[in-house]
């Protein structure tokens, strides 16, 4: 039986295929790098209980990631519906490695740039699908995401996104399908106060 490739080997293969740039930084989890569009990616692999391969990606804002490293690095989790490969590939499994390459490229296109990251964070849904890939959002992180969007939109100078974030902050109570509720304005004000300390300036939630 062919020997399955190790995680570092598979990530190096993705580098040779120019999916991951040569400047990517190895971390305990996987590979991290910034893009010319101002995003930061962290990509790694995971094995499910039945041995299937899963590719996981966190995409966030490169500028604010270092400041908010204790608060999730301004990142959004990008995940795929179902397992990517049924078994962990070996060197001979060229078709599986090609599929992995294509799926990794699709995941990296999920969020196009900093403005698109704002659009994703503004969504109230638990999951935002784009094809077979989706962003894991969650209702209880909604106020936090709105404040992050406000910070990023102000940095971009995007008045439309600023106004949209503030309007949503003042939208009242957000309710999940299971009936759970979040007071968006109160929670957003608490987050803005905490994040303002990190930035060294007040955050105006309107």
N, C-alpha and C positions, 0 to 999 in steps of 0.2 A: 504494500500500500504506500503511495507517495507520501512523503513527509510534508505536512502543512507548513506554509511559510509563516515566519514570525511576524508580529505586528510591525516592528521596525523595518523589516525587509519589505513588507507591503507598502509602507509609507515611503520608503526609498524608491520603490518602483513607481509610485505616483509622482515622485519628484522627477524621475527620468522621463516620464510621460508629460512633464510640464504642467501637471495638475496642481502640484504644490511647488512653489518657487524655490530655487536653490538657496535663497536667503532666509527661508523659514527657520524658526528657532525650535529645537527639540525641547519638550517639557516632560514632566513626569507622566502626563496623560497622552500627549500626542505631539502635533506640530502646530506652531502658532506663527502667523505672519500678517503683515499689513498690506493693503492694496493701494493702488493709485487713486481709487475712488473714496479713500478715507475710511475704509472698513478694516476690521480686525477679524481674522478667522482662527479658530482652534478646531482642528480635525483630529479625530482618533477613531479607533476600532474597538468593538466589543463583541464578545462571544456569548450567545444566548445559552440557556440551560440545555437546549438540544443540539448545541454545536454550530448553530448558524452564525453567519457573520453579519454584523450591523455596523454601518458607518454613521458616526455622530458628528455633528458640526454645531459649534456656537459661533454666531456672527454678531459683531457689535461695532462700536465706534472706536476707531484707533486713537483719536485725540484724547478722549475722556477715559479710556480703559485704565491707564495707570493710576489716575486719581481715584477711580472707583473700583479698585481691585478687590476691596473688601465687600463690595456691593454688587458683585456679579459682572464687573468690567463692562457695564453698559451692553451686555450681550443678550441675544435671543437664541433659544435652542431651536435648531433645525433638525427635524427627524423625518424618517421615511416610514410610510405605512407598510408594515410587514417586514420580514427579514430581507436583506439585500441578496445574500447568497445562502443557499440551504446548507452548505458545508464550507468549512474554512479551506481556502484554495491552496493548492501546491504549485510548484514552478511549472508543472505541465498543464495546468488548467488555464490556458491562454484565453479561452472564451469567457471564463469567469473574471479574469483579471481585466479584460476589455470592458465587461459589463460594469465592474467596479469603477473603472476610469470614467465611463460615461455617466454613471450615477453620481459620482463625486463632482463632476463638472456641473451637473444639473443642480445639485445642492448648493454649490458655490454661486450659482446664478439666482438663487431664491430671493436674496436681497441685493439690489443692484448698486445702491449708493447710500449716502447718509440720509438723503431725503426719503428714499424708499424705506430705510430703517425706521424713520419717523412714522411713515404710513402703517407699517406693520405694528409698531408699538401702540398706535392709536386704537387698534382694534379691541373691542370688548370681548370677543369670543374666546373660549378656552383654547381652541385650535383654529389656525388659519391655514387652509389648504391651498397649495398651488401645484396642481398635478398630484403625484404620489407623495410629494414632500409637504411637510407642514411645519408651522411655527408653534411651539408650545408656549402659550401665553398665560392663561389662568386668570380668573376673575379677581382673585385677591391681590394679584400683582398689578391690576389695572391702574390704581392711583399712582403707584410708583412709576409705571410706564408712561403715564401722562406727564409726570414731572420730568422724567428723562427726555421725553419728546420736547417739552418746553425748553429745556436747557440746550438741546441739540438744535432746535429750530431757531433759537435766538443766536446761536453761534453761526448758523447758516445765513441769518438775516432773512429768513423765509416767513414773511408776515402771515401768509395764509395758514401755514402750519402752527404758528404761534396762536392765532385766533382760534383755530380748531381745537388745539390742546386746552386752551382756557375755557372754551365753550363746554367741552366734555367734562372738565374739572368741576364745573358748576351744574352738571346735569342731574344732580340729586342722588338717589339711591340706585345702585346697579344690582340687578337680580340675576342669579344663575338659574339654569333650568331646574336644579334640584331645590330651589327656593332660598338658597343662601343669599344674603344681602351685604352690600358694602356701601358705607357712606362715603361717596367719592370725594366730596369737597373736604370733609374733615380729615380723611386719610391723606389726601394730597397735600394739605397744609402741613401735616406732621412730617411727611417726607420732604417737602420743600424746606422746612426748617432745618432738618438734619443735613440735607444736601447743600444747603446754603453755607453751613459751617465748613464743608469740604472745599467749596469753591471760594470761600472768603468773601461772599457777597450775598445779599438777600435775593430770593427767587420770587418774582411777582406772579402769583397764580391768578391774579385778577380779582 
